[in-house]
Every structure is written in C-alpha cells, then in structure tokens.
Amino acid sequence: MAAVNPQDGASLADNKEFRRAAECLGDVYRADFNPTSSPNPVRLASLGQQASTAAK
C-alpha cells in the first residue's frame, strides 16, 4: 500500500506495466511487484499468493 496515494488519486493501476502484470496474476490476496533497472527484456517481475479457499 506504500505505493498508493489516494489523496493524490494515484495508484499502481495507473501504470500500464503494473496493470498488465496484475492481470496475469489473477485473483490473489497478495501481490508483490519488483521493478528492475536492468536493460534486459524483463523490467518488472510480479508474484501473487492464492489461498485454496476463502476461509484460509
């Protein structure tokens, strides 16, 4: 949540690359986004966590 600034109306979803990465994760309860400064083709890695049930 540190990257969200509701008072400014800004969020990671406003960034096309973060939004596309989030769409790949599907329905997760936690997502981590790790941008890189490398010139290599992978500029953003994302990892999501899913639970087997809503109770978990």
N, CA, C and O atoms as a GROMACS GRO file, in nm:
protein
  224
    1MET      N    1   0.081  -0.119   0.000
    1MET     CA    2   0.000   0.000   0.000
    1MET      C    3   0.085   0.126   0.000
    1MET      O    4   0.033   0.236  -0.020
    2ALA      N    5   0.215   0.112   0.022
    2ALA     CA    6   0.300   0.230   0.026
    2ALA      C    7   0.304   0.303  -0.108
    2ALA      O    8   0.333   0.423  -0.112
    3ALA      N    9   0.275   0.232  -0.217
    3ALA     CA   10   0.282   0.295  -0.349
    3ALA      C   11   0.149   0.360  -0.388
    3ALA      O   12   0.137   0.416  -0.497
    4VAL      N   13   0.050   0.355  -0.300
    4VAL     CA   14  -0.081   0.413  -0.329
    4VAL      C   15  -0.094   0.546  -0.256
    4VAL      O   16  -0.068   0.556  -0.136
    5ASN      N   17  -0.132   0.647  -0.329
    5ASN     CA   18  -0.151   0.781  -0.272
    5ASN      C   19  -0.293   0.827  -0.301
    5ASN      O   20  -0.315   0.905  -0.394
    6PRO      N   21  -0.392   0.781  -0.221
    6PRO     CA   22  -0.531   0.815  -0.252
    6PRO      C   23  -0.558   0.964  -0.250
    6PRO      O   24  -0.645   1.012  -0.324
    7GLN      N   25  -0.487   1.038  -0.167
    7GLN     CA   26  -0.509   1.183  -0.164
    7GLN      C   27  -0.468   1.249  -0.295
    7GLN      O   28  -0.520   1.356  -0.329
    8ASP      N   29  -0.376   1.187  -0.369
    8ASP     CA   30  -0.335   1.239  -0.499
    8ASP      C   31  -0.412   1.173  -0.613
    8ASP      O   32  -0.401   1.215  -0.728
    9GLY      N   33  -0.490   1.069  -0.581
    9GLY     CA   34  -0.563   0.997  -0.684
    9GLY      C   35  -0.474   0.905  -0.766
    9GLY      O   36  -0.511   0.867  -0.877
   10ALA      N   37  -0.355   0.868  -0.715
   10ALA     CA   38  -0.261   0.785  -0.790
   10ALA      C   39  -0.254   0.645  -0.729
   10ALA      O   40  -0.263   0.629  -0.608
   11SER      N   41  -0.237   0.546  -0.816
   11SER     CA   42  -0.214   0.409  -0.769
   11SER      C   43  -0.130   0.336  -0.873
   11SER      O   44  -0.108   0.386  -0.983
   12LEU      N   45  -0.083   0.217  -0.837
   12LEU     CA   46  -0.006   0.137  -0.931
   12LEU      C   47  -0.088   0.100  -1.054
   12LEU      O   48  -0.033   0.078  -1.162
   13ALA      N   49  -0.220   0.091  -1.038
   13ALA     CA   50  -0.308   0.056  -1.150
   13ALA      C   51  -0.306   0.164  -1.258
   13ALA      O   52  -0.347   0.138  -1.371
   14ASP      N   53  -0.259   0.283  -1.226
   14ASP     CA   54  -0.247   0.389  -1.326
   14ASP      C   55  -0.130   0.365  -1.422
   14ASP      O   56  -0.123   0.425  -1.529
   15ASN      N   57  -0.039   0.276  -1.382
   15ASN     CA   58   0.079   0.246  -1.464
   15ASN      C   59   0.049   0.124  -1.549
   15ASN      O   60   0.012   0.019  -1.496
   16LYS      N   61   0.064   0.135  -1.681
   16LYS     CA   62   0.029   0.028  -1.775
   16LYS      C   63   0.104  -0.102  -1.745
   16LYS      O   64   0.044  -0.209  -1.750
   17GLU      N   65   0.232  -0.095  -1.715
   17GLU     CA   66   0.310  -0.217  -1.692
   17GLU      C   67   0.266  -0.289  -1.566
   17GLU      O   68   0.256  -0.411  -1.565
   18PHE      N   69   0.239  -0.214  -1.458
   18PHE     CA   70   0.192  -0.276  -1.334
   18PHE      C   71   0.053  -0.336  -1.355
   18PHE      O   72   0.024  -0.445  -1.305
   19ARG      N   73  -0.032  -0.267  -1.428
   19ARG     CA   74  -0.168  -0.316  -1.453
   19ARG      C   75  -0.164  -0.447  -1.532
   19ARG      O   76  -0.237  -0.540  -1.501
   20ARG      N   77  -0.080  -0.454  -1.633
   20ARG     CA   78  -0.068  -0.576  -1.714
   20ARG      C   79  -0.014  -0.692  -1.632
   20ARG      O   80  -0.059  -0.805  -1.647
   21ALA      N   81   0.083  -0.664  -1.546
   21ALA     CA   82   0.139  -0.769  -1.460
   21ALA      C   83   0.033  -0.820  -1.363
   21ALA      O   84   0.024  -0.940  -1.339
   22ALA      N   85  -0.047  -0.729  -1.307
   22ALA     CA   86  -0.152  -0.769  -1.213
   22ALA      C   87  -0.257  -0.856  -1.283
   22ALA      O   88  -0.309  -0.950  -1.223
   23GLU      N   89  -0.288  -0.826  -1.407
   23GLU     CA   90  -0.385  -0.907  -1.482
   23GLU      C   91  -0.336  -1.050  -1.500
   23GLU      O   92  -0.417  -1.143  -1.504
   24CYS      N   93  -0.207  -1.070  -1.509
   24CYS     CA   94  -0.150  -1.204  -1.525
   24CYS      C   95  -0.162  -1.286  -1.397
   24CYS      O   96  -0.167  -1.409  -1.402
   25LEU      N   97  -0.168  -1.220  -1.283
   25LEU     CA   98  -0.172  -1.290  -1.155
   25LEU      C   99  -0.307  -1.353  -1.127
   25LEU      O  100  -0.314  -1.454  -1.057
   26GLY      N  101  -0.413  -1.296  -1.178
   26GLY     CA  102  -0.546  -1.347  -1.149
   26GLY      C  103  -0.594  -1.299  -1.013
   26GLY      O  104  -0.560  -1.190  -0.969
   27ASP      N  105  -0.674  -1.383  -0.946
   27ASP     CA  106  -0.736  -1.347  -0.818
   27ASP      C  107  -0.642  -1.387  -0.704
   27ASP      O  108  -0.635  -1.505  -0.668
   28VAL      N  109  -0.572  -1.292  -0.650
   28VAL     CA  110  -0.476  -1.318  -0.542
   28VAL      C  111  -0.509  -1.228  -0.422
   28VAL      O  112  -0.570  -1.122  -0.437
   29TYR      N  113  -0.468  -1.273  -0.303
   29TYR     CA  114  -0.488  -1.190  -0.184
   29TYR      C  115  -0.366  -1.104  -0.153
   29TYR      O  116  -0.372  -1.013  -0.070
   30ARG      N  117  -0.256  -1.132  -0.219
   30ARG     CA  118  -0.134  -1.052  -0.201
   30ARG      C  119  -0.057  -1.052  -0.332
   30ARG      O  120  -0.049  -1.154  -0.400
   31ALA      N  121   0.000  -0.938  -0.366
   31ALA     CA  122   0.081  -0.929  -0.486
   31ALA      C  123   0.205  -0.846  -0.456
   31ALA      O  124   0.197  -0.741  -0.391
   32ASP      N  125   0.319  -0.892  -0.503
   32ASP     CA  126   0.445  -0.819  -0.491
   32ASP      C  127   0.493  -0.785  -0.631
   32ASP      O  128   0.495  -0.871  -0.719
   33PHE      N  129   0.533  -0.662  -0.651
   33PHE     CA  130   0.585  -0.614  -0.778
   33PHE      C  131   0.728  -0.570  -0.758
   33PHE      O  132   0.758  -0.492  -0.668
   34ASN      N  133   0.817  -0.620  -0.842
   34ASN     CA  134   0.959  -0.590  -0.830
   34ASN      C  135   1.013  -0.535  -0.961
   34ASN      O  136   1.055  -0.610  -1.049
   35PRO      N  137   1.012  -0.402  -0.974
   35PRO     CA  138   1.070  -0.342  -1.096
   35PRO      C  139   1.222  -0.354  -1.093
   35PRO      O  140   1.283  -0.351  -0.986
   36THR      N  141   1.281  -0.367  -1.208
   36THR     CA  142   1.427  -0.373  -1.218
   36THR      C  143   1.477  -0.254  -1.298
   36THR      O  144   1.403  -0.196  -1.378
   37SER      N  145   1.599  -0.219  -1.278
   37SER     CA  146   1.658  -0.111  -1.356
   37SER      C  147   1.747  -0.168  -1.466
   37SER      O  148   1.820  -0.094  -1.532
   38SER      N  149   1.740  -0.298  -1.485
   38SER     CA  150   1.820  -0.366  -1.585
   38SER      C  151   1.770  -0.334  -1.726
   38SER      O  152   1.650  -0.316  -1.745
   39PRO      N  153   1.859  -0.324  -1.824
   39PRO     CA  154   1.817  -0.302  -1.962
   39PRO      C  155   1.767  -0.430  -2.029
   39PRO      O  156   1.729  -0.428  -2.146
   40ASN      N  157   1.768  -0.542  -1.956
   40ASN     CA  158   1.723  -0.670  -2.012
   40ASN      C  159   1.573  -0.667  -2.040
   40ASN      O  160   1.503  -0.576  -1.993
   41PRO      N  161   1.522  -0.764  -2.116
   41PRO     CA  162   1.380  -0.763  -2.155
   41PRO      C  163   1.283  -0.764  -2.037
   41PRO      O  164   1.174  -0.707  -2.048
   42VAL      N  165   1.318  -0.828  -1.925
   42VAL     CA  166   1.228  -0.832  -1.810
   42VAL      C  167   1.251  -0.707  -1.725
   42VAL      O  168   1.356  -0.692  -1.662
   43ARG      N  169   1.152  -0.617  -1.724
   43ARG     CA  170   1.165  -0.492  -1.649
   43ARG      C  171   1.083  -0.492  -1.522
   43ARG      O  172   1.100  -0.406  -1.436
   44LEU      N  173   0.991  -0.591  -1.510
   44LEU     CA  174   0.903  -0.596  -1.395
   44LEU      C  175   0.868  -0.741  -1.368
   44LEU      O  176   0.819  -0.811  -1.456
   45ALA      N  177   0.891  -0.785  -1.246
   45ALA     CA  178   0.851  -0.920  -1.205
   45ALA      C  179   0.740  -0.906  -1.102
   45ALA      O  180   0.740  -0.814  -1.020
   46SER      N  181   0.645  -0.999  -1.106
   46SER     CA  182   0.536  -0.996  -1.009
   46SER      C  183   0.514  -1.136  -0.954
   46SER      O  184   0.536  -1.236  -1.022
   47LEU      N  185   0.469  -1.140  -0.830
   47LEU     CA  186   0.443  -1.265  -0.762
   47LEU      C  187   0.314  -1.250  -0.684
   47LEU      O  188   0.299  -1.154  -0.609
   48GLY      N  189   0.221  -1.342  -0.702
   48GLY     CA  190   0.094  -1.336  -0.630
   48GLY      C  191   0.074  -1.459  -0.545
   48GLY      O  192   0.125  -1.566  -0.577
   49GLN      N  193  -0.001  -1.444  -0.436
   49GLN     CA  194  -0.030  -1.556  -0.348
   49GLN      C  195  -0.180  -1.584  -0.350
   49GLN      O  196  -0.262  -1.493  -0.336
   50GLN      N  197  -0.213  -1.712  -0.367
   50GLN     CA  198  -0.352  -1.754  -0.368
   50GLN      C  199  -0.376  -1.849  -0.251
   50GLN      O  200  -0.284  -1.918  -0.206
   51ALA      N  201  -0.499  -1.852  -0.202
   51ALA     CA  202  -0.540  -1.947  -0.099
   51ALA      C  203  -0.632  -2.050  -0.163
   51ALA      O  204  -0.701  -2.021  -0.260
   52SER      N  205  -0.632  -2.170  -0.109
   52SER     CA  206  -0.716  -2.275  -0.166
   52SER      C  207  -0.864  -2.250  -0.139
   52SER      O  208  -0.950  -2.297  -0.214
   53THR      N  209  -0.895  -2.176  -0.031
   53THR     CA  210  -1.033  -2.141  -0.001
   53THR      C  211  -1.036  -2.000   0.058
   53THR      O  212  -0.933  -1.949   0.101
   54ALA      N  213  -1.152  -1.938   0.059
   54ALA     CA  214  -1.166  -1.805   0.117
   54ALA      C  215  -1.145  -1.808   0.267
   54ALA      O  216  -1.104  -1.708   0.326
   55ALA      N  217  -1.171  -1.921   0.331
   55ALA     CA  218  -1.151  -1.934   0.476
   55ALA      C  219  -1.004  -1.929   0.514
   55ALA      O  220  -0.970  -1.886   0.624
   56LYS      N  221  -0.919  -1.972   0.426
   56LYS     CA  222  -0.776  -1.971   0.455
   56LYS      C  223  -0.718  -1.838   0.430
   56LYS      O  224  -0.598  -1.818   0.450
   0.00000   0.00000   0.00000
